Amino acid sequence: MSTVTDIFGSMVFDDSVMEARLPKETYKALQNTIKNGKQLDSGVANVVANAMKDWAVENGATHFTHWFQPMTGITAEKHDSFISPKDNGKVIMEFSGKNLIQGEPDASSFPSGGLRATFEARGYTAWDATSYAFIKDGVLCIPTVFCSYGGEALDQKTALLRSMEAINRQALRVLRLFGNTDVKSVKTTVGPEQEYFLIDKDLYDKRKDLIYTGRTLFGARAPKGQELDDHYFGVIKSRVAAFMKELNDELWKLGILAKTEHNEVAPSQHELAPVFSTTNIAADHNQLTMELMQKIAKKHNMVCLLHEKPFAGVNGSGKHNNWSISTDTGANLLEPGDTPYENAQFLLFLCAVIKAVDEYQDLLRISVATAGNDHRLGANEAPPAIVSMFVGTELEEILEAIEQDTPYGSKERETLKIGVSTLPKFSRDATDRNRTSPFAFTGNKFEFRMLGSASSISCANVVLNTSVAEELKGFADRLEKAADFEKELHDVIQETIRDHKRIIFNGDGYDESWVKESAKRGLLNLKTTPDALKHLLDEKNVKLFGDHKVFSLTELEARHEVFLENYCKVINIEALTMLDMARKDIMPAMSAYTKTLSESALKKTELCSEIDCTYERENVKDISLMLNAMYKQVKKLELDLLTSKSIRSSEELADYYKDTIIADMAELRVSADEMETIASGEMWPYPSYGELLFGVR
């Protein structure tokens, strides 16, 4: 029987496989590419490709693909077999260095924001050697970036890699100032916690809204929801446990460090959390995790819902992005040290994050903005749409003491001077966690809690990496010129705390008073995706990405267009689905139900004129009134959708969907959900919330 250690990474062409299968010189050259970004010689690429092919074939692979992440939010792959014809009518298995390094998928059929026209098909994929190749479903998958014929990024990963290079450059400059010459590279690491729902597939197949949109557009609340708190961390049902076991096995085979699993707050909701990985690898692994969740759930006759808000009235699903900064020597730069020198270095990096979150709060909100996540943020189940930071009471007191040049703790202690007197060591877990904070310090990392469950983690980490790189650059520019390093260091930290402390909030983010308080502080409250996207092309944001070579203006404009288009398309699909369900299923079913009630009442009175038919008459009246209201709402939604076709501007269209179409959909839902509460269960055309949320036994 295979153990976890036996299967872990068995489907990955990882470092141990490379070292065992590649000639020493080839292995060294490849490591130089992976660790230092050096270009791979074509001769070396051919040797690597051949070894990779032999390993893949031995493990059952017949095809290869350049596995990439276009701006669809999911992954893409085009499979090519290893076979090559021989003169005798036979075939051999071949795979060249050229096949490994570069591919050419169609670039016009993916979202491009105008970077590619329909008739301009050429695009390129290029191997990301820092992320190991793996075998999935008999296919050798080579992680790649995806760009246009002109070199513009058309994917999620290119910008992520660029942002990682940006923070590496600036962090190394800062470390050199502290005399650290051993570190050769700095990388951000991420551990994304993934929330999801599991529902019975037979019930799912009867819901058009789940099939077309991933969430329920109609549905009255079940008699029981999450109010008893009995699902959270509860005993995992055997059917779910079997799914989790198979999921873990498949993730481990792919080298994915799946660690924690448990029931979440809402019925049928669960969570998986991995161990930290380098950010681009974590992004790859999270995409694979979501794919495997959906695939394996079906094998257990369940469906995995990754939508941020599949059910009204119970918690939606997020993705907590645990982010930190580490060196190649194993040091965590967000870990407070034991000496004043280490404390000062930690505080400088901490201040870079504080300043970045304050100055680029709009970008952080944009990085998690989707139509689905708009249902979740600020709904007393997730962080509010207002970006703020939690640092804990003890660290906040230390920052305040530095800002005001006052003693920390007892009055007998010295005034805190960075690099001169000892900054007190504080415990990593000295303060309780704040689950209402969008961006919380949790000892040696930050937990960015605003991400939606269905989204790639790449966008959020591009913003984090780039914005922190910008602040580190500003610090390094200033400190490199300083005549008195320790004094300038103290001043930099003190000024940063004073100028950006408005972003620090340790209180209850759900409390209505915080909305008012945050407005007084000048913080943004961007409640919807269209509201947030209005800031993407602000001058400071264009400059940020341009200066660090993460996005050109053209690439940023393209993304602005893609995000707006996606928002409008999602809402349009949901609206059309609602109309289809209302016209074809709900209204006919309820009309038939009133007929049944009327006929029942008529038969009763025919048998005996004195029989009381109040139940039938009142229900016929109530449902008829609701049907009439629903019909009017359907007509209004249809008319407003027709009006939307005449709006040419993407920004105006997004605002129209936000203000008009979503309001129409909410009104339409009210009538339907009210009818469901009094309708016969047999006559209602769709499985109820009770069946969906408690159907997996």
C-alpha positions as CSV (number, residue, x, y, z in Angstrom):
1,M,0.0,0.0,0.0
2,S,1.4,3.4,-1.0
3,T,2.0,6.0,1.7
4,V,1.7,9.7,1.4
5,T,5.5,10.0,1.1
6,D,5.5,7.5,-1.7
7,I,2.9,9.3,-3.8
8,F,3.9,12.9,-3.0
9,G,5.2,14.6,-6.1
10,S,5.1,11.3,-8.1
11,M,3.5,13.1,-11.1
12,V,5.9,16.1,-11.0
13,F,9.1,16.6,-12.9
14,D,10.7,18.1,-9.8
15,D,14.2,18.8,-8.7
16,S,14.9,15.3,-7.6
17,V,13.8,13.8,-10.9
18,M,15.8,16.4,-12.8
19,E,18.9,15.6,-10.8
20,A,18.5,11.9,-11.3
21,R,17.7,12.0,-15.1
22,L,19.8,14.9,-16.4
23,P,23.6,15.1,-17.1
24,K,25.3,17.1,-14.4
25,E,26.1,20.0,-16.7
26,T,22.6,20.1,-18.0
27,Y,21.2,20.0,-14.5
28,K,23.5,22.9,-13.5
29,A,22.4,24.9,-16.5
30,L,18.8,24.4,-15.8
31,Q,19.2,25.3,-12.1
32,N,20.9,28.5,-13.3
33,T,17.8,29.3,-15.3
34,I,15.4,28.4,-12.5
35,K,17.2,30.3,-9.7
36,N,18.9,33.1,-11.6
37,G,16.6,33.6,-14.6
38,K,19.4,32.9,-17.1
39,Q,18.4,32.1,-20.7
40,L,18.3,28.3,-21.5
41,D,20.6,27.3,-24.3
42,S,18.8,25.4,-27.1
43,G,21.1,22.4,-26.7
44,V,20.4,22.2,-23.0
45,A,16.7,22.6,-23.7
46,N,16.7,19.6,-26.1
47,V,18.4,17.4,-23.4
48,V,15.8,18.5,-20.8
49,A,12.9,18.0,-23.2
50,N,14.0,14.4,-24.0
51,A,14.4,13.5,-20.4
52,M,11.1,15.1,-19.5
53,K,9.4,13.1,-22.4
54,D,11.0,9.8,-21.3
55,W,9.8,10.4,-17.7
56,A,6.3,11.4,-18.8
57,V,5.9,8.4,-21.1
58,E,7.1,6.0,-18.3
59,N,4.3,7.5,-16.2
60,G,1.6,6.9,-18.8
61,A,1.6,10.2,-20.7
62,T,0.9,10.2,-24.4
63,H,0.5,14.0,-25.0
64,F,2.0,17.3,-23.8
65,T,0.5,20.7,-23.5
66,H,1.6,24.2,-22.6
67,W,-0.6,24.8,-19.6
68,F,-1.4,28.5,-19.2
69,Q,-3.8,30.9,-17.4
70,P,-5.5,33.4,-19.8
71,M,-7.7,36.2,-18.5
72,T,-10.7,33.9,-18.2
73,G,-9.9,33.1,-14.6
74,I,-9.4,29.4,-15.4
75,T,-6.6,27.5,-17.1
76,A,-6.2,26.5,-20.8
77,E,-4.4,23.7,-22.6
78,K,-4.0,22.4,-26.1
79,H,-2.8,18.8,-26.3
80,D,-0.3,17.4,-28.8
81,S,0.9,13.8,-28.8
82,F,4.5,12.8,-28.6
83,I,4.2,10.7,-31.8
84,S,6.2,11.4,-34.9
85,P,5.9,9.3,-38.1
86,K,8.7,7.0,-39.4
87,D,9.3,5.9,-43.0
88,N,8.1,2.3,-42.3
89,G,4.6,3.4,-41.2
90,K,5.5,3.3,-37.5
91,V,5.9,6.1,-35.1
92,I,8.4,7.2,-32.5
93,M,7.9,9.4,-29.4
94,E,9.6,12.7,-29.7
95,F,9.7,16.0,-27.8
96,S,12.1,18.8,-28.7
97,G,13.6,21.7,-26.8
98,K,11.6,24.0,-29.1
99,N,8.4,22.2,-28.1
100,L,9.3,22.6,-24.5
101,I,10.2,26.3,-24.6
102,Q,7.6,27.8,-26.9
103,G,4.1,27.0,-28.1
104,E,1.6,28.9,-30.3
105,P,-2.1,28.8,-29.3
106,D,-4.7,31.0,-30.9
107,A,-4.6,34.4,-29.2
108,S,-7.7,35.9,-30.7
109,S,-10.2,33.6,-29.0
110,F,-9.2,34.5,-25.4
111,P,-10.0,37.8,-23.6
112,S,-7.5,40.4,-24.8
113,G,-9.2,43.8,-24.2
114,G,-8.5,44.8,-27.7
115,L,-4.9,43.6,-27.8
116,R,-5.9,41.0,-30.4
117,A,-8.4,41.4,-33.2
118,T,-10.4,38.4,-34.4
119,F,-8.3,38.0,-37.6
120,E,-5.1,38.3,-35.6
121,A,-4.7,34.8,-34.3
122,R,-1.0,34.5,-33.4
123,G,0.0,34.2,-29.7
124,Y,2.8,32.5,-27.9
125,T,3.2,30.5,-24.7
126,A,6.7,30.4,-23.1
127,W,7.9,27.9,-20.5
128,D,8.0,29.1,-16.9
129,A,10.9,27.0,-15.7
130,T,10.5,28.1,-12.1
131,S,7.2,26.0,-11.9
132,Y,7.7,22.3,-12.3
133,A,6.0,20.4,-15.2
134,F,3.5,17.7,-14.1
135,I,1.3,14.9,-15.5
136,K,-2.5,15.3,-15.4
137,D,-4.9,12.9,-17.1
138,G,-2.1,11.3,-19.1
139,V,-0.8,14.7,-20.4
140,L,2.5,16.3,-19.6
141,C,1.6,19.8,-18.5
142,I,4.3,22.5,-18.9
143,P,3.5,25.7,-17.0
144,T,3.8,28.7,-19.3
145,V,3.1,32.4,-19.7
146,F,0.9,33.6,-22.6
147,C,1.6,36.7,-24.6
148,S,0.4,38.2,-27.9
149,Y,2.4,38.5,-31.2
150,G,3.5,41.9,-30.1
151,G,4.7,40.6,-26.7
152,E,1.8,42.0,-24.5
153,A,0.8,39.8,-21.6
154,L,-2.5,38.0,-22.2
155,D,-2.5,35.9,-19.1
156,Q,-2.4,36.0,-15.3
157,K,1.1,34.7,-14.8
158,T,3.3,37.1,-16.8
159,A,2.5,40.0,-14.6
160,L,2.9,37.9,-11.5
161,L,6.4,36.9,-12.5
162,R,7.2,40.5,-13.3
163,S,5.9,41.6,-9.9
164,M,8.0,39.0,-8.2
165,E,11.1,40.3,-10.0
166,A,10.2,43.8,-8.9
167,I,10.0,43.1,-5.2
168,N,13.1,40.9,-5.4
169,R,15.1,43.9,-6.9
170,Q,14.0,46.4,-4.3
171,A,14.1,44.0,-1.3
172,L,17.7,43.1,-2.1
173,R,18.6,46.8,-2.1
174,V,17.1,47.2,1.4
175,L,18.9,44.1,2.7
176,R,22.2,45.3,1.4
177,L,21.7,48.5,3.5
178,F,21.6,46.3,6.6
179,G,24.8,44.6,5.6
180,N,23.2,41.5,4.4
181,T,25.3,40.2,1.5
182,D,24.4,36.5,1.8
183,V,20.9,36.7,0.4
184,K,20.9,36.3,-3.4
185,S,17.1,36.5,-3.9
186,V,13.9,37.4,-2.2
187,K,10.6,35.8,-3.0
188,T,7.0,36.3,-1.8
189,T,5.3,33.2,-0.6
190,V,1.6,32.5,-0.4
191,G,-0.7,30.0,1.2
192,P,-4.2,30.4,-0.2
193,E,-7.1,28.9,1.9
194,Q,-9.8,27.7,-0.4
195,E,-13.5,27.6,0.6
196,Y,-16.1,25.7,-1.4
197,F,-19.6,24.1,-1.3
198,L,-20.4,20.5,-2.1
199,I,-24.0,19.7,-3.2
200,D,-25.7,16.6,-4.6
201,K,-25.3,16.3,-8.4
202,D,-28.8,15.0,-9.0
203,L,-30.2,18.1,-7.4
204,Y,-27.7,20.4,-9.2
205,D,-28.8,19.0,-12.5
206,K,-32.4,20.3,-11.8
207,R,-31.3,23.9,-11.3
208,K,-30.7,26.0,-14.4
209,D,-29.3,28.8,-12.4
210,L,-26.5,26.6,-10.9
211,I,-25.7,25.1,-14.3
212,Y,-25.5,28.4,-16.1
213,T,-24.2,30.8,-13.4
214,G,-22.8,28.8,-10.5
215,R,-25.2,30.4,-8.0
216,T,-28.9,30.2,-7.2
217,L,-30.8,33.1,-8.6
218,F,-34.0,32.1,-6.9
219,G,-34.6,30.3,-3.6
220,A,-36.4,30.9,-0.3
221,R,-34.5,30.3,2.9
222,A,-34.6,26.9,4.4
223,P,-36.1,26.5,7.9
224,K,-32.6,25.8,9.2
225,G,-29.4,27.5,8.0
226,Q,-26.2,28.1,9.9
227,E,-27.7,29.7,13.0
228,L,-26.9,26.8,15.3
229,D,-23.2,26.9,14.3
230,D,-23.3,23.1,14.2
231,H,-21.6,22.7,10.9
232,Y,-18.4,24.6,11.5
233,F,-15.5,22.2,12.4
234,G,-18.2,19.5,12.8
235,V,-17.8,15.8,12.0
236,I,-17.2,15.4,8.3
237,K,-19.8,13.3,6.6
238,S,-18.6,10.0,5.1
239,R,-19.4,11.0,1.5
240,V,-17.5,14.3,1.9
241,A,-14.6,12.5,3.7
242,A,-14.3,10.1,0.8
243,F,-14.1,13.1,-1.6
244,M,-11.5,14.8,0.6
245,K,-9.4,11.7,0.7
246,E,-9.3,11.3,-3.0
247,L,-8.7,15.0,-3.5
248,N,-5.7,14.9,-1.1
249,D,-4.3,11.9,-2.9
250,E,-4.5,13.6,-6.3
251,L,-3.1,16.9,-5.0
252,W,-0.2,15.2,-3.3
253,K,0.7,13.4,-6.5
254,L,1.0,16.8,-8.1
255,G,3.3,18.1,-5.3
256,I,0.5,20.3,-3.9
257,L,0.9,20.7,-0.1
258,A,-2.7,20.2,0.9
259,K,-2.6,20.4,4.7
260,T,-5.9,21.4,6.4
261,E,-9.5,20.3,5.7
262,H,-12.6,21.1,7.7
263,N,-16.3,22.0,7.6
264,E,-16.9,25.7,7.2
265,V,-19.7,27.9,8.7
266,A,-22.5,27.3,6.1
267,P,-24.2,23.9,5.6
268,S,-22.4,22.0,2.8
269,Q,-19.5,24.4,2.9
270,H,-15.9,23.3,3.4
271,E,-12.3,24.6,3.3
272,L,-8.9,23.3,2.2
273,A,-5.7,25.1,3.2
274,P,-2.2,24.3,1.8
275,V,1.3,25.0,3.2
276,F,3.0,28.1,1.8
277,S,4.7,28.0,-1.6
278,T,6.5,30.5,-3.8
279,T,3.8,32.8,-5.2
280,N,3.8,31.8,-8.8
281,I,3.8,28.1,-7.8
282,A,1.1,28.7,-5.3
283,A,-1.0,30.3,-8.1
284,D,-0.5,27.3,-10.3
285,H,-1.3,24.9,-7.4
286,N,-4.5,26.9,-6.5
287,Q,-5.7,26.7,-10.1
288,L,-5.1,22.9,-10.1
289,T,-6.8,22.6,-6.7
290,M,-10.0,24.2,-8.0
291,E,-10.0,22.1,-11.1
292,L,-9.5,18.9,-9.2
293,M,-12.2,19.8,-6.6
294,Q,-14.7,20.1,-9.4
295,K,-13.5,17.0,-11.2
296,I,-13.3,14.7,-8.2
297,A,-16.7,15.9,-6.7
298,K,-18.4,14.5,-9.8
299,K,-16.9,11.1,-9.2
300,H,-18.7,11.1,-5.9
301,N,-22.0,12.3,-7.5
302,M,-21.5,15.8,-6.1
303,V,-20.8,19.2,-7.6
304,C,-18.2,21.6,-6.1
305,L,-19.5,25.2,-6.2
306,L,-16.7,27.8,-6.2
307,H,-19.0,30.8,-6.7
308,E,-18.6,33.5,-4.0
309,K,-22.3,33.5,-3.1
310,P,-24.1,30.4,-4.3
311,F,-26.9,30.7,-1.7
312,A,-28.6,33.7,-0.2
313,G,-28.9,33.8,3.6
314,V,-25.8,31.7,4.4
315,N,-22.1,32.6,4.2
316,G,-20.4,32.8,0.9
317,S,-17.0,31.5,0.0
318,G,-13.7,33.4,0.0
319,K,-10.0,32.7,-0.4
320,H,-7.6,33.9,2.3
321,N,-4.3,34.9,0.7
322,N,-1.6,34.4,3.4
323,W,1.3,36.5,2.0
324,S,4.8,36.8,3.3
325,I,8.4,37.7,2.1
326,S,11.3,35.3,2.4
327,T,14.9,35.1,1.4
328,D,16.7,32.2,-0.3
329,T,18.6,31.7,3.0
330,G,15.3,30.9,4.8
331,A,14.6,34.1,6.6
332,N,11.1,35.5,6.8
333,L,11.4,39.3,6.5
334,L,8.0,39.8,8.3
335,E,9.3,37.8,11.3
336,P,10.3,40.2,14.2
337,G,13.9,39.4,15.3
338,D,15.6,39.1,18.6
339,T,18.0,42.0,18.2
340,P,17.6,45.7,17.6
341,Y,19.1,45.3,14.2
342,E,16.6,42.6,13.2
343,N,13.8,44.6,14.7
344,A,14.7,47.6,12.6
345,Q,14.8,45.6,9.4
346,F,11.4,44.0,10.3
347,L,9.9,47.4,11.0
348,L,11.1,48.8,7.7
349,F,9.5,46.0,5.7
350,L,6.4,46.3,7.9
351,C,6.2,50.0,7.1
352,A,6.6,49.3,3.4
353,V,3.5,47.1,3.6
354,I,1.6,49.7,5.7
355,K,2.4,52.4,3.2
356,A,1.6,50.2,0.2
357,V,-1.8,49.2,1.5
358,D,-2.7,52.8,2.3
359,E,-1.5,54.3,-1.0
360,Y,-2.8,51.5,-3.2
361,Q,-6.0,50.5,-1.3
362,D,-7.9,51.1,-4.6
363,L,-5.7,48.6,-6.4
364,L,-6.2,46.0,-3.7
365,R,-9.9,46.4,-3.9
366,I,-9.7,46.1,-7.7
367,S,-7.6,43.0,-7.4
368,V,-10.6,41.1,-5.8
369,A,-13.4,42.8,-7.8
370,T,-15.8,40.5,-9.6
371,A,-19.5,40.3,-10.0
372,G,-19.6,37.3,-7.7
373,N,-17.5,38.8,-5.0
374,D,-19.7,41.9,-4.9
375,H,-22.4,39.7,-3.3
376,R,-20.0,38.8,-0.5
377,L,-17.8,41.7,0.5
378,G,-19.3,43.8,3.3
379,A,-22.1,41.3,3.9
380,N,-21.3,40.6,7.6
381,E,-19.6,37.3,6.6
382,A,-16.5,38.7,4.9
383,P,-14.3,41.7,5.3
384,P,-16.0,45.0,4.3
385,A,-15.2,46.6,0.9
386,I,-13.2,49.2,2.8
387,V,-9.5,48.2,2.8
388,S,-7.8,48.5,6.2
389,M,-5.0,46.7,8.2
390,F,-5.0,44.9,11.5
391,V,-1.6,44.7,13.3
392,G,-2.7,43.8,16.8
393,T,-2.6,45.8,20.0
394,E,1.0,45.2,21.0
395,L,2.4,46.1,17.6
396,E,0.2,49.1,17.3
397,E,1.5,50.3,20.7
398,I,5.1,49.9,19.5
399,L,4.3,51.8,16.3
400,E,2.7,54.6,18.4
401,A,5.7,54.8,20.7
402,I,8.0,55.1,17.7
403,E,5.8,57.7,16.1
404,Q,5.6,59.9,19.2
405,D,9.2,59.3,20.5
406,T,7.8,58.0,23.8
407,P,8.7,55.0,25.9
408,Y,7.0,51.7,25.1
409,G,5.5,49.9,28.1
410,S,6.7,51.1,31.4
411,K,7.8,54.7,31.8
412,E,11.2,53.6,33.0
413,R,12.1,52.2,29.5
414,E,14.1,54.2,27.0
415,T,12.5,56.1,24.2
416,L,12.5,53.9,21.1
417,K,15.1,54.9,18.7
418,I,15.5,52.5,15.8
419,G,18.9,50.9,15.7
420,V,20.0,52.6,18.9
421,S,18.0,51.2,21.8
422,T,16.4,47.7,21.9
423,L,13.0,47.4,20.4
424,P,11.2,44.9,22.6
425,K,10.6,41.4,21.2
426,F,7.0,40.6,21.0
427,S,5.2,37.3,20.7
428,R,3.9,36.3,17.2
429,D,0.5,35.5,18.7
430,A,0.3,38.2,21.3
431,T,-3.0,39.5,19.9
432,D,-6.2,37.7,19.0
433,R,-7.0,37.3,15.2
434,N,-9.4,39.7,13.6
435,R,-11.6,37.9,11.1
436,T,-13.3,41.1,10.1
437,S,-10.1,42.8,8.9
438,P,-9.4,42.7,5.1
439,F,-5.6,42.7,5.7
440,A,-4.5,41.3,9.0
441,F,-1.0,40.7,10.4
442,T,-0.9,37.2,11.9
443,G,2.6,36.9,13.4
444,N,4.9,36.6,10.4
445,K,2.6,37.1,7.4
446,F,-0.4,39.1,6.3
447,E,-3.7,37.5,5.6
448,F,-5.5,39.2,2.7
449,R,-9.1,38.0,3.2
450,M,-11.0,39.8,0.4
451,L,-10.3,37.4,-2.4
452,G,-13.3,35.6,-3.9
453,S,-13.3,31.8,-3.9
454,A,-13.5,31.4,-7.7
455,S,-10.7,33.9,-8.6
456,S,-7.1,33.3,-9.4
457,I,-4.8,34.5,-6.7
458,S,-2.5,36.1,-9.3
459,C,-4.1,39.5,-9.6
460,A,-4.1,40.2,-5.8
461,N,-0.5,39.1,-5.5
462,V,0.6,41.2,-8.5
463,V,-0.8,44.3,-6.6
464,L,0.8,43.3,-3.3
465,N,4.2,42.5,-4.8
466,T,4.3,45.7,-7.0
467,S,3.0,48.1,-4.4
468,V,5.4,46.9,-1.7
469,A,8.3,47.0,-4.2
470,E,7.5,50.6,-4.8
471,E,7.6,51.5,-1.2
472,L,10.9,49.5,-0.7
473,K,12.3,51.4,-3.6
474,G,11.4,54.8,-2.0
475,F,13.0,53.7,1.3
476,A,16.2,52.4,-0.5
477,D,16.5,55.6,-2.6
478,R,16.4,57.7,0.6
479,L,18.6,55.5,2.8
480,E,21.3,55.0,0.2
481,K,21.9,58.7,0.2
482,A,21.8,59.1,4.0
483,A,24.9,60.5,5.8
484,D,23.6,59.0,9.1
485,F,22.0,55.7,8.3
486,E,20.5,55.0,11.8
487,K,19.0,58.4,12.1
488,E,17.5,58.4,8.6
489,L,16.2,54.9,9.2
490,H,14.4,56.0,12.4
491,D,13.0,59.0,10.5
492,V,11.8,57.0,7.6
493,I,9.9,54.5,9.9
494,Q,8.6,57.3,12.1
495,E,7.3,59.4,9.2
496,T,5.7,56.3,7.5
497,I,3.8,55.5,10.7
498,R,2.6,59.0,11.2
499,D,1.6,59.5,7.5
500,H,-0.2,56.2,7.0
501,K,-1.5,55.1,10.4
502,R,-5.1,55.9,9.1
503,I,-5.1,52.5,7.3
504,I,-4.6,50.6,10.7
505,F,-7.8,49.5,12.3
506,N,-8.0,46.8,15.0
507,G,-11.7,47.0,15.7
508,D,-14.8,45.3,14.3
509,G,-14.9,45.8,10.5
510,Y,-18.6,44.7,10.5
511,D,-19.7,47.5,12.7
512,E,-21.6,50.3,11.0
513,S,-19.6,52.9,12.9
514,W,-16.5,51.8,11.0
515,V,-18.0,52.9,7.8
516,K,-18.4,56.4,9.2
517,E,-15.0,56.4,10.9
518,S,-13.2,55.2,7.7
519,A,-14.8,58.0,5.7
520,K,-13.4,60.5,8.3
521,R,-10.0,59.0,7.7
522,G,-10.3,59.4,4.0
523,L,-10.4,55.7,3.2
524,L,-12.2,54.4,0.1
525,N,-15.4,52.4,0.2
526,L,-15.7,50.9,-3.3
527,K,-18.7,48.8,-2.8
528,T,-19.0,47.3,-6.4
529,T,-16.7,46.2,-9.2
530,P,-17.7,49.2,-11.5
531,D,-16.9,51.6,-8.6
532,A,-13.5,50.0,-8.1
533,L,-12.5,49.8,-11.7
534,K,-12.9,53.5,-12.2
535,H,-9.6,53.8,-10.4
536,L,-7.6,51.2,-12.3
537,L,-6.2,53.8,-14.8
538,D,-5.6,56.5,-12.3
539,E,-2.2,58.2,-13.0
540,K,-0.5,56.9,-9.8
541,N,-1.5,53.3,-10.7
542,V,-0.4,53.5,-14.3
543,K,2.9,54.9,-13.1
544,L,3.3,52.2,-10.5
545,F,3.0,49.4,-12.9
546,G,4.9,51.1,-15.6
547,D,7.9,52.0,-13.4
548,H,8.3,48.4,-12.3
549,K,7.7,47.0,-15.7
550,V,4.7,44.9,-14.6
551,F,2.1,46.3,-17.0
552,S,2.5,48.8,-19.8
553,L,-0.3,51.3,-20.3
554,T,-1.6,49.2,-23.2
555,E,-1.7,46.1,-21.1
556,L,-3.4,47.9,-18.2
557,E,-6.0,49.4,-20.5
558,A,-6.7,46.0,-21.9
559,R,-7.3,44.5,-18.5
560,H,-9.6,47.4,-17.6
561,E,-11.7,46.5,-20.7
562,V,-11.6,42.7,-19.9
563,F,-12.7,43.3,-16.3
564,L,-15.6,45.5,-17.4
565,E,-16.7,43.1,-20.2
566,N,-16.6,40.1,-17.8
567,Y,-18.7,41.9,-15.2
568,C,-21.3,42.9,-17.8
569,K,-21.4,39.4,-19.4
570,V,-21.8,37.7,-16.0
571,I,-24.8,39.9,-15.0
572,N,-26.3,39.6,-18.5
573,I,-26.1,35.8,-18.3
574,E,-27.7,35.8,-14.8
575,A,-30.5,38.1,-16.0
576,L,-31.3,35.9,-19.0
577,T,-31.2,32.8,-16.8
578,M,-33.7,34.4,-14.4
579,L,-36.0,35.3,-17.3
580,D,-35.8,31.7,-18.7
581,M,-36.6,30.2,-15.3
582,A,-39.4,32.6,-14.6
583,R,-41.1,32.4,-18.0
584,K,-40.6,28.7,-18.7
585,D,-40.8,27.1,-15.2
586,I,-41.9,29.2,-12.2
587,M,-44.8,31.1,-13.6
588,P,-46.3,28.2,-15.6
589,A,-45.9,25.9,-12.5
590,M,-47.6,28.5,-10.2
591,S,-50.4,29.1,-12.7
592,A,-51.0,25.4,-12.8
593,Y,-51.0,25.3,-9.0
594,T,-53.7,28.0,-8.8
595,K,-55.7,26.0,-11.2
596,T,-55.3,22.9,-9.1
597,L,-56.4,24.8,-6.0
598,S,-59.4,26.3,-7.8
599,E,-60.5,23.0,-9.1
600,S,-60.1,21.5,-5.6
601,A,-62.3,24.2,-4.1
602,L,-64.9,23.8,-6.8
603,K,-65.1,20.0,-6.2
604,K,-65.5,20.6,-2.5
605,T,-68.3,23.0,-2.9
606,E,-70.0,20.7,-5.4
607,L,-69.9,18.0,-2.7
608,C,-71.1,20.3,0.0
609,S,-71.9,24.0,-0.3
610,E,-71.1,24.5,3.3
611,I,-67.5,23.3,3.1
612,D,-65.0,26.1,4.0
613,C,-62.5,26.6,1.1
614,T,-60.6,29.5,2.7
615,Y,-57.2,27.8,2.3
616,E,-57.7,27.3,-1.5
617,R,-59.3,30.8,-2.1
618,E,-56.6,32.7,-0.1
619,N,-53.8,30.8,-1.7
620,V,-55.2,31.3,-5.2
621,K,-55.5,35.0,-4.4
622,D,-52.0,35.4,-2.9
623,I,-50.3,33.5,-5.6
624,S,-52.3,35.3,-8.4
625,L,-51.2,38.6,-6.9
626,M,-47.5,37.5,-6.8
627,L,-47.7,36.0,-10.3
628,N,-49.0,39.3,-11.6
629,A,-46.2,41.2,-9.8
630,M,-43.7,38.7,-11.1
631,Y,-44.9,39.1,-14.7
632,K,-44.5,42.9,-14.5
633,Q,-41.0,42.5,-13.1
634,V,-40.2,40.0,-15.9
635,K,-41.4,42.6,-18.5
636,K,-39.3,45.3,-16.9
637,L,-36.2,43.2,-16.8
638,E,-36.7,42.3,-20.5
639,L,-37.2,45.9,-21.4
640,D,-34.1,47.1,-19.5
641,L,-32.0,44.4,-21.0
642,L,-33.1,45.6,-24.4
643,T,-32.1,49.1,-23.5
644,S,-28.6,47.9,-22.5
645,K,-27.9,46.9,-26.1
646,S,-27.8,50.5,-27.1
647,I,-25.1,51.4,-24.6
648,R,-21.6,51.4,-26.3
649,S,-19.3,52.6,-23.5
650,S,-18.1,49.7,-21.3
651,E,-18.0,51.9,-18.2
652,E,-21.5,53.2,-18.8
653,L,-22.8,49.6,-19.5
654,A,-21.2,48.3,-16.3
655,D,-22.9,51.1,-14.3
656,Y,-26.2,50.4,-16.0
657,Y,-26.0,46.7,-15.1
658,K,-25.0,47.6,-11.5
659,D,-27.7,50.2,-11.0
660,T,-30.6,49.0,-13.1
661,I,-30.3,45.3,-14.1
662,I,-29.2,44.0,-10.6
663,A,-32.1,46.0,-9.0
664,D,-34.5,44.5,-11.5
665,M,-33.2,41.0,-10.7
666,A,-33.6,41.6,-6.9
667,E,-37.2,42.6,-7.4
668,L,-38.0,39.6,-9.6
669,R,-36.5,37.3,-7.0
670,V,-38.7,38.7,-4.2
671,S,-41.9,37.6,-5.8
672,A,-40.6,34.2,-6.7
673,D,-39.2,33.5,-3.3
674,E,-42.4,34.5,-1.6
675,M,-44.4,32.1,-3.8
676,E,-42.0,29.3,-3.0
677,T,-42.9,29.6,0.7
678,I,-46.6,28.9,0.1
679,A,-46.4,26.7,-2.9
680,S,-46.8,22.9,-2.9
681,G,-43.4,21.3,-2.8
682,E,-44.5,18.9,-5.6
683,M,-45.5,21.8,-7.8
684,W,-42.4,24.0,-7.2
685,P,-40.2,23.3,-10.3
686,Y,-36.8,23.3,-8.6
687,P,-35.1,21.7,-5.6
688,S,-35.3,23.9,-2.5
689,Y,-32.5,25.4,-0.4
690,G,-33.2,22.8,2.2
691,E,-32.7,20.0,-0.3
692,L,-29.5,21.6,-1.8
693,L,-27.8,22.6,1.5
694,F,-28.6,19.4,3.4
695,G,-28.8,16.9,0.4
696,V,-25.3,15.5,0.9
697,R,-25.6,12.8,3.6
